[in-house]
């Protein structure tokens, strides 16, 4: 049996193994690139989600402030309608209503905006038209409850925020405006609990930047006094980074619905993004590095397994070749011939075809080997059989007349391979006997 030998130089990798290893390496690189991109993307998504939650916190707190103002306006309207709807309102009754509302000062106006009652009582403002220039009072004159910016109380001249509500009385529409100290509102508690970070700044400011409430509490009157960098950043955008801050800081702001106020929150980035910094930021990259190392080892093991598999395949082919061929002549041995004959027999049976076996013997081959050596007889026989010649010139080894053959033939259709071999062997035996008899008879 002849075998095809590799044409690749010794020491070079087989192309298929090289391609497989290269594909595995490319796959690993793609996987690592995907994981790295996923880490970066997830980090950006986490930062975006934190920023969204941060902004949502400001919006929800602003709505809480709006709800508080709405409830306070509703209380004023109910109290005014119940206790201040008569034609005349006594100073005592008006003072009791203001105290019940928790107001530091209050005024009662007629439909023209003139002062009917004031608490604390001040004769200077009696019957004066104080609504002009006050946005919340002018809105109340038009029939809408409104909140003011930080203003000076018409009764005390102190900095206050006012809630003005219109209501019906027996003398027509009236307006109740109750003042609340800018630093003493219940909104202080809401502002204080707006954000849970230990380090934060929360400000409730009006349209002019004056402080309504703050956390932590500050003696500053305006946002520009409390935090100039934040005031400048707020003038440019509703959210973002505070430029030139001592520490990197992010801020967000939200308008308080129904009021000329804005809620502003500022938190250091180290606190805001604490959940995705430090070890939480390093761990994914450590995992990626570990995956890279393990992946590299796997690719190396894969390449090694391919090489081992190739060596085992080559060794298996060599072992099979040795098991089926004669080591001296390279021809099929009896085992190989038996396997081949079994396959041919099966094929002949499937196609209902006859199968013939020829058993060939070299007459006096032992004499040739003994005279000229085993190597000579083996070389001549191998050449003759491979080239399938009827006669070969063997004068070079002392056989000018060639080598005589005896052939036994057996043919059958449904005969087993072993039976065909037995019959061919018997036929060969008879042929050899006949040839020897002819030689002895001189034929």
ZICORQUI-V666463 format. One record per pair of residues at least 12 apart in sequence whose C-alpha atoms are under 8 Angstrom apart, sorted by the first residue. I is the first residue (numbers start at 0). J is the second residue. Records with the same first field share a line. If there is no record, write none. Layout:
# ZICORQUI-V666463
I = J + J
This chain:
# ZICORQUI-V666463
0 = 320 + 323 + 324 + 329 + 330 + 331
1 = 329
16 = 302 + 305 + 306
19 = 302
20 = 298 + 301 + 302
23 = 298
24 = 295 + 298
27 = 291 + 294 + 295 + 298
31 = 287 + 290 + 291
34 = 287
35 = 284 + 287
38 = 283 + 284
42 = 275
45 = 275
46 = 272 + 275
49 = 271 + 272
53 = 251
54 = 251 + 252 + 253
56 = 193 + 194
57 = 193 + 251 + 252 + 253 + 262 + 263 + 264
58 = 252 + 253 + 254
60 = 189 + 190 + 193 + 262
61 = 253 + 254 + 255 + 256 + 261 + 262
62 = 255 + 256
63 = 189
64 = 186 + 189 + 255
65 = 255 + 256 + 257 + 258
67 = 186
68 = 146 + 162
71 = 162
72 = 144 + 162 + 163 + 164
74 = 100
75 = 100 + 164 + 175 + 177
76 = 164 + 165 + 166 + 175
78 = 96
79 = 96 + 166 + 175
80 = 166 + 167 + 168
82 = 96
83 = 168
84 = 167 + 168 + 169 + 170
85 = 168 + 169 + 170
86 = 168 + 169 + 170
88 = 116
90 = 116
93 = 116 + 118
94 = 118 + 119
97 = 118 + 177
101 = 179
102 = 177 + 178 + 179 + 180
103 = 177 + 178 + 179 + 180
104 = 117 + 118 + 119 + 152 + 154 + 155 + 177 + 178 + 179
105 = 117 + 118 + 119 + 154 + 175 + 176 + 177 + 178
106 = 118 + 153 + 154 + 175 + 176 + 177
107 = 173 + 174 + 175 + 176
108 = 173 + 174 + 175
109 = 171 + 172 + 173 + 174
110 = 140 + 171 + 172 + 173 + 174
111 = 128 + 140
112 = 127 + 128 + 129 + 130 + 131 + 136 + 140 + 174
113 = 125 + 126 + 127 + 128 + 129 + 130
114 = 126 + 127 + 128 + 129
117 = 154
118 = 154
119 = 154 + 155
120 = 154
121 = 154
124 = 153 + 154
129 = 153
133 = 147
134 = 147
135 = 147 + 161 + 162 + 163
136 = 163 + 174 + 176
139 = 163 + 164 + 165 + 174
140 = 165 + 174
142 = 164 + 165
143 = 164 + 165
144 = 162 + 163 + 164 + 165
145 = 162 + 163 + 164 + 257 + 258
146 = 160 + 161 + 162 + 163 + 257 + 258 + 259
147 = 160 + 161 + 162 + 258 + 259
148 = 160 + 161 + 205 + 206 + 207 + 259 + 260
149 = 161 + 181 + 205 + 209 + 210 + 211
152 = 178
157 = 180
158 = 180 + 181
159 = 178 + 179 + 180 + 181
160 = 178 + 179 + 180 + 181 + 211
161 = 176 + 177 + 178 + 179
162 = 176 + 177 + 178
163 = 175 + 176 + 177
164 = 176
181 = 210 + 211 + 212
182 = 211 + 212
184 = 212
186 = 212
187 = 212 + 213 + 214
190 = 202 + 203 + 212 + 213 + 214
191 = 213 + 214 + 215
196 = 266 + 270 + 271
198 = 266 + 267 + 270
199 = 214 + 215 + 264 + 265 + 266 + 267
200 = 213 + 214 + 215 + 264 + 265 + 266
201 = 213 + 214 + 215 + 262 + 263 + 264 + 265
202 = 214 + 222 + 262 + 263 + 264
203 = 260 + 261 + 262 + 263
204 = 221 + 222 + 260 + 261 + 262 + 263
205 = 259 + 260 + 261
206 = 259 + 260 + 261
208 = 221 + 222 + 223
209 = 221 + 222
210 = 222
228 = 241 + 242 + 243 + 244
229 = 241 + 242 + 250 + 265
233 = 252
237 = 251 + 252 + 253
238 = 250 + 251 + 252
239 = 251
246 = 267 + 268
247 = 267 + 268 + 269
248 = 265 + 266 + 267 + 268
249 = 265 + 266 + 267 + 268
250 = 263 + 264 + 265 + 266
251 = 263 + 264 + 265
252 = 264
322 = 334 + 335
323 = 335
327 = 377
328 = 377 + 378 + 381
330 = 381
337 = 416
340 = 416
341 = 416
344 = 415 + 416
347 = 412
348 = 412 + 413
351 = 412 + 413
352 = 412
353 = 410 + 411 + 412 + 413
354 = 410 + 411 + 412
355 = 408 + 409 + 410 + 411 + 419
356 = 408 + 409 + 410 + 419 + 420 + 423
357 = 406 + 407 + 408 + 409 + 423
358 = 406 + 407 + 408 + 420 + 423 + 424 + 427
359 = 404 + 405 + 406 + 407 + 427
360 = 404 + 405 + 406 + 427
361 = 402 + 403 + 404 + 405
362 = 402 + 403 + 404 + 405 + 431
364 = 376
371 = 396
375 = 396
379 = 393
390 = 402
405 = 427 + 430 + 431 + 434
406 = 426 + 427 + 430 + 431
407 = 423 + 424 + 425 + 426 + 427 + 428 + 429 + 430
408 = 422 + 423 + 426 + 427
409 = 422 + 423 + 426
